């Protein structure tokens, strides 16, 4: 399975794995699964740190660089097609990060791992619920 991590799932897997349900934790650890990350998640981490909603043990830019080196994550390219699809998705909100993540899952045929009800109820891309 090709898994695209929602930003909060990525952060939980690194900072508080107890927030992951067993099914999601197993999927992230399974060697046969590919784990993907959108550059939007890196952007969103920086925004969350700026707002004080996430606290990291080191400078956030350095933290991101260390995580990218340490983890076997595939980068989901942010393309023009992803940008267009982000506006065409039918979602109940306009959150740009959610729209880009949903569009990325749709364009690349990835399964979005999330706990966000607004994304889980979309039938426009595959999801794996952290519930």
Secondary structure, 3 states (H helix, E strand, C coil): CEEEECHHHHHHHHHCHHHCCHHHHHHHHCCCCEEEEEHHHHHHHHHHHHCCCCCCCCCHHHHHHHHHHHCCCEEECCCHHHHHHHHHCCCCCCCHHHHHHHHHHHHHCCEEEECCHHHHCCCCCEEEECC
